[in-house]
Amino acid sequence: MVIIVLALINYVLPIVLIAVLVVFLVRRFSKRDAARANVVPEAPAAPAAPVVPVSNQAQADAAPASSDEERIRIDRLLAEHNLTDRERDILIGVYRGKTQAQLADEMYLSRSTVGTYCTRAYEKLGVATKEDALELLRRTASEE
C-alpha cells in the first residue's frame, strides 16, 4: 500500500500537474491570439465611414482631435488627481468615444474591471457621472 502511494506521489502527480499547466497555457494564449486576430480588420473593398453607435455619436462628435497641447493639459489634470496609468488609459478611451466593452476587449480586462476603474477615476476627479467627467476633460482640453 505504501509503495502504491509513493509511486502516485513521485510519478503520477507531477505528470498530472504538468498536463494541467500545459492545458492552461494553451487555452490562455489561444484566446489572446484569437483576440488579436479580431483586432486587425481586413482592408475593405471601398472606404466606409466609421460605425459609431447612436448613443456614442454625440460623444464622438464632441471629442476633439487631440492636439499635443490638449493632451498635455488633460495629462496634467489626471496627474494632479493621482489617477493610475490604467485609470488614465480607460478615461482617455472613454473621452475618445469608446465604450467600456470595447476598452475591456482591447485591454484584455473584464467589463466589470473597466467599470471599477471608471468609478475610481470619477471619484478621484470629484465627479459623479461619465458625462461630468467628459465635460471636465473637454473644458480642460479647450482651456488656453
C-alpha positions as CSV (number, residue, x, y, z in Angstrom):
1,M,0.0,0.0,0.0
2,V,2.8,2.4,0.9
3,I,4.6,1.6,-2.3
4,I,1.5,2.5,-4.3
5,V,1.1,5.8,-2.5
6,L,4.8,6.7,-3.0
7,A,4.5,5.8,-6.7
8,L,1.5,8.0,-7.1
9,I,3.2,10.9,-5.4
10,N,6.5,10.5,-7.2
11,Y,5.4,9.7,-10.7
12,V,1.7,10.3,-11.4
13,L,1.2,13.6,-9.6
14,P,4.0,15.5,-11.4
15,I,2.7,14.3,-14.8
16,V,-0.8,15.4,-13.9
17,L,0.4,18.8,-12.8
18,I,2.4,19.3,-16.0
19,A,-0.6,18.3,-18.1
20,V,-2.8,20.8,-16.3
21,L,-0.2,23.6,-16.7
22,V,0.1,22.9,-20.5
23,V,-3.7,22.9,-21.0
24,F,-3.9,26.2,-19.0
25,L,-1.2,27.9,-21.1
26,V,-2.6,26.7,-24.4
27,R,-6.0,27.9,-23.6
28,R,-4.7,31.3,-22.4
29,F,-2.5,32.0,-25.4
30,S,-5.1,30.7,-27.9
31,K,-7.6,33.3,-26.5
32,R,-5.1,36.1,-26.9
33,D,-4.2,35.1,-30.4
34,A,-7.9,34.9,-31.3
35,A,-8.5,38.3,-29.8
36,R,-5.5,39.8,-31.7
37,A,-6.7,38.3,-34.9
38,N,-10.0,40.0,-34.5
39,V,-8.4,43.4,-33.8
40,V,-6.8,43.8,-37.2
41,P,-9.6,44.3,-39.7
42,E,-9.3,43.3,-43.3
43,A,-9.0,46.1,-45.7
44,P,-12.4,47.0,-47.0
45,A,-13.1,47.0,-50.8
46,A,-14.4,50.6,-50.6
47,P,-13.7,53.2,-48.0
48,A,-16.5,53.2,-45.5
49,A,-17.5,55.7,-42.8
50,P,-16.6,54.6,-39.3
51,V,-19.5,52.9,-37.5
52,V,-20.3,54.7,-34.2
53,P,-23.3,53.6,-32.2
54,V,-26.0,56.2,-32.0
55,S,-25.7,56.6,-28.2
56,N,-22.0,57.4,-28.6
57,Q,-22.4,59.7,-31.7
58,A,-22.6,62.9,-29.6
59,Q,-19.5,61.9,-27.6
60,A,-17.6,61.1,-30.8
61,D,-18.5,64.4,-32.3
62,A,-17.8,66.3,-29.1
63,A,-14.3,64.7,-28.5
64,P,-11.9,66.9,-30.4
65,A,-9.0,65.5,-32.4
66,S,-6.3,65.6,-29.7
67,S,-3.6,68.1,-30.3
68,D,-0.4,67.9,-28.3
69,E,-1.4,70.9,-26.1
70,E,-4.8,69.4,-25.3
71,R,-3.2,66.0,-24.5
72,I,-0.7,67.7,-22.2
73,R,-3.5,69.7,-20.4
74,I,-5.5,66.5,-19.9
75,D,-2.5,64.5,-18.7
76,R,-1.7,67.3,-16.3
77,L,-5.2,67.3,-14.9
78,L,-5.2,63.5,-14.5
79,A,-1.8,63.5,-12.8
80,E,-2.9,66.2,-10.4
81,H,-5.7,64.0,-9.3
82,N,-3.4,61.0,-8.8
83,L,-5.0,58.7,-11.4
84,T,-3.2,55.4,-12.0
85,D,-1.9,54.7,-15.5
86,R,-4.8,52.2,-16.1
87,E,-7.4,54.7,-14.9
88,R,-5.9,57.3,-17.2
89,D,-5.9,54.9,-20.2
90,I,-9.5,54.0,-19.6
91,L,-10.7,57.5,-19.0
92,I,-8.9,58.7,-22.2
93,G,-10.6,55.8,-24.1
94,V,-14.0,56.9,-22.8
95,Y,-13.2,60.5,-23.8
96,R,-12.4,59.3,-27.3
97,G,-15.9,57.7,-27.5
98,K,-15.1,54.1,-26.8
99,T,-17.5,52.0,-24.7
100,Q,-16.5,50.1,-21.6
101,A,-17.0,46.9,-23.6
102,Q,-14.6,48.0,-26.3
103,L,-12.0,49.0,-23.8
104,A,-12.3,45.7,-22.0
105,D,-11.7,43.8,-25.2
106,E,-8.7,45.9,-26.2
107,M,-7.1,45.8,-22.7
108,Y,-7.9,42.1,-22.0
109,L,-9.9,43.0,-18.9
110,S,-13.4,42.1,-17.8
111,R,-16.1,44.7,-18.3
112,S,-16.7,45.0,-14.6
113,T,-13.0,45.7,-14.1
114,V,-13.2,48.6,-16.6
115,G,-16.3,49.9,-14.8
116,T,-14.4,49.8,-11.5
117,Y,-11.5,51.8,-13.0
118,C,-14.0,54.3,-14.4
119,T,-15.8,54.7,-11.0
120,R,-12.4,55.2,-9.2
121,A,-11.3,57.7,-11.8
122,Y,-14.6,59.6,-11.4
123,E,-14.2,59.7,-7.6
124,K,-10.6,61.0,-7.9
125,L,-11.8,63.7,-10.3
126,G,-14.6,64.7,-7.9
127,V,-17.4,63.9,-10.4
128,A,-20.3,61.6,-10.1
129,T,-21.1,60.6,-13.7
130,K,-19.4,59.8,-17.0
131,E,-21.0,62.9,-18.5
132,D,-19.5,65.1,-15.8
133,A,-16.1,63.5,-16.3
134,L,-16.3,64.1,-20.1
135,E,-17.3,67.7,-19.6
136,L,-14.4,68.2,-17.2
137,L,-12.0,66.8,-19.8
138,R,-13.5,68.9,-22.6
139,R,-13.2,72.1,-20.5
140,T,-9.6,71.2,-19.6
141,A,-8.7,70.4,-23.2
142,S,-10.1,73.7,-24.5
143,E,-8.5,76.0,-21.9
144,E,-5.9,78.4,-23.1
